[in-house]
Amino acid sequence: MNQEKVIVIDFGGQYNQLVARRVRECNVYCEIYSYKTDIAQIKAMNPKGIILTGGPNSCYEEGAPGCTRELFELGVPVLGLCYGAQLMMHVLGGKVEKAPVREYGKTQVHVNTQSPLFADVAPTTICWMSHFDYISQIAPGFEVIAHTADCPVAAAQNASAALYAIQFHPEVLHTQEGTKMLFNFVRNVCGCAGTWKMDAFVENSIKAIREKVGKGKVLCALSGGVDSSVAAVMLAKAIGDQLTCVFVDHGLLRKNEGDEVEAVFGPNGPYNLNFIRVNAQDRFYVKLAGYDEPEQKRKIIGEEFIRVFEEEAKKIGAVDFLVQGTIYPDVVESGLGGESAVIKSHHNVGGLPDCVDFKEIIEPLRDLFKDEVRKAGLELGLPEHLVYRQPFPGPGLGIRIIGEVTAEKVKIVQDADYIYREEIAKAGLERTVGQYFAALTNMRSVGVMGDERTYDYAVALRAVNTIDFMTAECADVPFEVLQKVMSRIINEVRGVNRVFYDLTSKPPGTIEFE
């Protein structure tokens, strides 16, 4: 990325991706790095600003994640958030201790609006607090610029050194003017011009792909989902008939989806792609037989994907590059960005086998969040119904079936999910609910149907609202819609006698079940 950049140093905070996402909303490019990143590497990136995330530790304890004083002496503006704020004070000579009163949740904060950080922010504003420790003494050269009833140092600054410390979380939506505060930091304090825009990204990506590929042949892994569809069209615009798109129907797609993908991208569709469909359902079911652990299933599906692509590549001759629709949350959640634990392997990141039969993998969307991918799709001219279709994980229904995957279970979840999506559409809720789907639990229970005892599966319905897919809240789907869905699933889907609605937010849950 040859442009201005703000970097996020991750100390294990749960909102690390959210910080980066909010910065990008200010049209400033942002990436996440571990606190273990060498100071020379940080210097070499020439960042316009540095943001330190929250984290679960106490900065004064032995072995806690830390940084050196040199980080604050690079001449680059630094913003510390929560743990990052405490660490800044600790390293620079202030004092951090266990707080007499823990603050958690929405809190009224009084801010000094003369601070560059709080320009145009209300003098009293609602912020999200979550801390056991507090800054009991600020470091030399700093002044207090915000406080609450229980927290004497809710924010502090050394404006001449462009160092700012905030005890609360401006990146979460619960902080009412948090985006404004982050904008003030990256655009005003750091002096970023705000050049991160999707039209420029698309144009530059096409040019970079063209230069990288040269006269080489490219094989694209096309699932028909948003990410791979955008990647495929971007490659088609860059290199034309040097691209072959392989669509693997692994038998874990939604009902009728294989035919729908072929209708759009196949020979009768609007795109000039060398489209190959591989029906490999039985092959995947055999590989998955006997496995019920989510990570194992993901890796099996990921490896089998690559094996199928290798076989197809051999059929079309030498292939130089493999294209995948990897996006930034995939990278971070697979433990390859920042300091967060591995949440799950993604079939196109953590699930890759060691030996891949291609020179190199091209991932044109690797730096984008999901909503940025949609913007890129619109820039590329993809129709809205494709760009805004429901997200679907690479491993497909394999991770919406709890436990072992079988053809029978796939049929159950396909039919249940189809009914759910159909009723959501009839109620006019498609664009108002962020993501919704049916999953098959591994629970079986006794029921009564037609005066006879049944012992069948329970289906769980999931619906969430989210802006960035980093955090999500349960969607308030009208009860009458849920009742209709429940009634239809139990009456129309063989093998199901109960339907649940999942109320869990993210965190603590994830959007998918596995």
N, C-alpha and C positions, 0 to 999 in steps of 0.2 A: 504494500500500500504506500504509494509515493505521495503522501499528503500529511497534513497536520494530524497529530494523534495524541489522545489522552490515554494513559494506561491506568488500569485498576490493579493494585497490589492486593492479592487475596490472602487473608489470614484465617480462612475457614468459615467465613460468614455465609449464612444461608441465602443472603440476597445478592451475592456477588454478580450474577448475571443481570439482575435487575438494575444494579448501579450502571453497568455498561449500557444496558438498554436505554435508560433515562438520558445518559449522555448523548447517545445517538439521536434521541428525539430532539436534541438541540442542534442537529446537523453537524455533529462532531464525531469523527471516527474514534472508536474506543476498543481496546482489547484487554483481556484479563491475564495476569501473570501471577505465579506463586511468589510468596514472600521470600522464598529461597533463591529467586532469580538474582544473579550476580549484579552488583552495582555497575560494573563496566558494561554489561549488556543493556542495562536500563539507560545508561548514558548514551550508548551507541544508537539507541532507538530515537534519540533526540525528541523526547515527548514535550508537548506544550504544557502538560499538567500531569500530576500524579494524584490518584485517590486511593486512600487506604481503607479497606473494608472493615466491617465488624468481624467478630470471631468469638468462640465460646470460652476462651481462656481468660485468666487474670494476668496482665502484662508484667506484674512484679514477681510472679512465681518462676522458679527455676525451670528452664526448659520450655517456657512459653514462646510462641512464635514472636520473632522480633525483627528489628532492622537496626542499622548503624546510624550514627549521627550524620554521616556523609550524605544520606538520602535527603536530608533537609538542608544540605549546603550545596546542592547542585545548581542553585539559581533558578530552579523550576518551581512554580507554585504547587503546594501540597495541601490536600484537603483530607483530614482524618475523620472517619465516621465511626462512632461508638467505640469499639475496641481500638480502631485506628486513631481516634482522638486521644484516648487514654495512653496509647503507646507513644504518640507524639510528645505528650506532656512528660511521660516517664523518661524517655530518651534525652529530652532537652532540659531536664533539671526540675521538673514539677513533681507532684506527688499524687499517686493514685492509691486509694484504699477501698476496703469493703464499705459499701454505702450503709448508713444507718437505716435508710428506708429504700427498699427496692422500688424502682419505677418500671411499670409495664403497662402498655396500652396507650390510648389517646390521652395526651397531656397538654395542658395549656402552657405555652412557652412565651415569655416576654423577651422580645429581641430589640437590639439597638439598630434602628433602621439607618443609622449613619454608616454602618459597616458595609463595605462593598458586597458582602455575602448576602445581606438582607435588604438590598435596594428594592423598593416597590413591594416589600413584604409588610403585612399588617403588624403593628407594634405588639399585638397579642395574637398568637396563631396556634392552631392545633397541630401537634407533632406526635410521631410514634416513638415511644420510649421502650427500651428493653435492656436493662442493665442491673447487675448486682453491685458492680464497683462504681466509684465516682471519682472525679478529679477534685481532690481536697485542696490542692495548691497548684496554681498555674505556673508554667515555666517562666524564667526571666525573659523580659521583652514582650510578654503577652498581656492582653487585657481581656476581661470578661465582656462578652457581647450578647449573652443570653442567659436567662435563668428560669427556673420553675420554683414552685412552692417548696419542693424537696431537694432540688438539685441546684446548688449555687453556681456551678459552671456548666450550663447547658450548651454553651459555645464560647470559644475564645479565639483570638486572632493576634498574630504579629504581622500587621499589614505591610510594614516596610520589607519584611522577608517573604511576603506572600504565603504565610503559613496559617492555616485555618483548621480548627478542631470543633467538630459538632458531636455532641453526646447522643443525639437522636438519629433516626433513620429518614433522611429526606427522599430516599429512593422509593419508599413504599407509598402507595396511594393514600394510606391513612394520614400521612403528613400532607395537610391541605395545600401548602405552598412549596412543597419539596422540589418540584420540577423547576420552579422559579429560582430557588436557591442554587440548584445545580447549574442552571443556565447562567446565573450571575457568576459562578465560579469559572466555568469553562469558556464562556464567551467574553466576559468582562475582565475577570482577574487574569485568566490565562491568555486572553487576547486571541482566541480562536475565531476564524472568520466564518465558520459554519459552511464548509464546502462539501460536506458528506451528503450528497444528494443522489437519488436513485437513477436519474437519467444519465448522470456522469458515470456511475458505477457500471451500468449496463453497457454503455459505449466503450468504456475502458476495458471491461471484461472481454467483450467480443474481440477487441483489438489484441489483447494479451493472449487469448486462446489461439487466434489466427497465427500469431508469431510463434507460440510454443509448439503448435502442432506441425507447422510447415506443410510438408506433403504427406505426413503420416496418416495412418488409418486409425479411426477412433470407434470404440464400441461403447455405447451408452446403456446403462442399466435403467430401463424405463419401467416404473411400477404403475404409472398412471396417476399417482398422487401428485399433490401440488409441487413438492420439491423436485421430484424427478422430471415432471412435465416442464417446469421452468428451465431446468438444466438442459433438457433435450432441445427445446426451442432456441435457447441461447447458442448451443453448439451448432444447430442447423443454420442459424444466421451467420455464424462465424466461418464454418468450413464446408457447408453444403453436402455434396454427395460423398465426402470422405467419412461421413458419419453413418454408422449402422446402429439402429436402436433395437435392443433385444428386450422383449417383454416376457418375463417368466411368470407364468400362472402356476404358483406353488400350491394352489388348492386352499389357500388361507385368505382369499379375497372376500369382499362382501358379495352378496347375492347379485348375480348377473354382471359383476364388475369386469370380468375378463372380456366379455363381448363389448361392453361399453368402452373400454380402453381401446380395443381394436377398431371400433367404429370411429373414434376420434383421430387416432394416430396411424391407423392402417392405411392401405392403398386407396380406400374410398373416403378417407378423411381429408381435411383442408391443408395438411402439412406434408411437405416433400421430404419424408424420412424413409430410409431403408428399414422398414419395420419387419421384425421377425417375432412371431409368437411361439413360445415353447410351452407346451402343456406338460407340466412335470408334477402334477398333483400326487400321483401314487408314489413317486420317488421321494418326495418330502415326507409323506405319511410314514413310509417304511423307516426313514432315518429318525423320525421323531418318536417312534414306538418305544414305550417303556420309560420315557423321560418325562418328569413332572416338575423339575426345578427350573425357574424362569431363566436364569443366566445360561444354563445348558441349552435350553430351547433356542434362545437368541443366537448362541454361537453355532448351533447345528444349522439353523436356517441361514445364517450369514455365510457359513462355509459352503453349504450346498449351492447357494446363489452363485458364489464365485466359481465353483466347479462347473455349473451349467454354462456360465459365461465363457469359461476357458474352452469348453467343447464347441460352443457356437463360434468363438473366435477362430478356432482351427478350421472350421468349415468354410469360413469366408477368407481364409488366408492370413497372412501376417497382420497382427494388430499391434499398434504401438502404445495406445492409451486406452484406459478404462475410465469412463465418466460416471460419477455418482452424485446423488443429490444431497450429500451431507450438508447440514446447516450448523450454525455456531452452538446452539444448545446441545446438539449431538456430541460435539467435540468436548464441551465442558463437562457434561454429565457422564461422559465415558472416562473422565479423570485425566484428560489430555490438556486441560487448560485450567489455570488457577490452582487452588489448594483444596478444593472440595473433594470429598470421598467419591468413589465410583458409585453412582446411583444406579445405573444400568448400562449394559453394553448395547450399543446401537449396531445393527447388522452391517452398517456401512462405516463403522469406526472401530469400536472395540471388538467386534465379532469377526474381523478379517483374519483369515488364516495366514501363517507365516510365509507360505510360498504362493505368490500370485503371478500368473503367467502373462504379465504385461510389463512393458518398460516402466510405466509410470501411471499413477492415478490422478485424474483431473477432477477437482471438486470446486466448480465455479461459485457455489453458494456457501462455501465453508465459513465465510466471515459474516453471514447474514442471520438475523433472527427471523422467526416465522412471518411476522407482519411485513418485514422488509422483503422477504421472498415474494409475497403477494404483490407488493408494489413493483418489484422487478418484472413479475409476470405481466402486469398491466402495461408497463413500459415496452415490453416485447410484443404487445398486441394480442396476448392470449385473451379469449373471451372471459367475461366475469364469472360465468357459471363454472368454468374450470378453475379459475384462480381462487374462488371462494368456496370450493367444495370442502366437505368435511375432511379434516386431517386424518391420515391413516398411517399407522406405524409400519416400518419396513417388514417386521416379522408378521404383520397382519393379524389374523384371528388367532395365531399361535400364542399370543400374549393376552388375548381376550377370552381364552379358555383356560381356566385354572386347572392345573394338573396335566395329565397326559392328553395329547392331541390325537383324536381319531376322526375318521371321515364322518361318523355318526354325530359326534359333538360339533364338528364344523357345520353340518347341515342344520343342527338345532340353533346355533348362534347366528347363522346367516339368516334364517327365517325370522327369528325374533328381532334381529337388528333391522331387517327390512320393514317389518310392521312398525317398529318404533319410529324409524325415519319417515315412513309414509304418514303416520299420524301427526308427527311434528310439522310436516309440510302442510297437511290439511288445516292445522291450527294456525298457519301463517307465522311459525316461530323459527324458520330456518336461519334467518339472518339476525335474529335477536338472541339466540343461544349460541355461545362460542363453540362448544363441541359436545356431541351427544352420540351415544352408542349403547348397544346391549352387550353384556358379557355373560359367559356361562360359568357359574360357580362350580366348585367340585362337591357341593353339598347336595345330598339327596334326602328327601323327607317324605313322610306319610301324608297322603291327601285322599280326598274322596271325589270321584267323578262318575256320574251316572250310577250312583248307589254302590259303586265298587271302590275298593281300596286301591290306591296308587302308591308307588314309591319312585318318585321321579326327581328331576333336577330343578334347581332354583336358578332363574335368570336375574341378573342385576342390571338395572338401568342406570346409566351415568349421564349427567348433563351438567356442564360447568360454563361459567362466564369468565373470560379472561381477555386481557389485552395482549399480553406478551407470552403466554403459555409458561411463564416462570412461576407465577402464582395464579391461583384460580379459586373461585367460590362456587359452591353448589348453585345451580340455576333454579329459579322459582318457577318450575313448570306447573301450569294449572292442574289442580287435582283431577278435574274431569278428564283431562288429556291422559294423565297417568292411568286413571281407571279404565279408559278405553283401550289403552295399550295393553294393560294387564289382562283384560278380558279377552282380547284378540289373541294374545300370545298363548294363553292357557287353552283356548278353544281351537287354535289353528296349528300350534306347533307341538308335534308329538314328542313326548318325553319330558315335558315341563309341567309342573303343578304349582309352582310359586314364582312370584315376581317381587323383587325388592327394588327400592330406590336408594341410591348411594348419596348420602348427605355430606361426605367428607370433602374438605377443602384441600388445596395444595399450597404450602405444606399443611398438615403433616403427611398427607397422602401424595401420590402422583396422579396425573390425569388418567393414565392407563392403569390396568389392574396388576400387570406384571412388568 
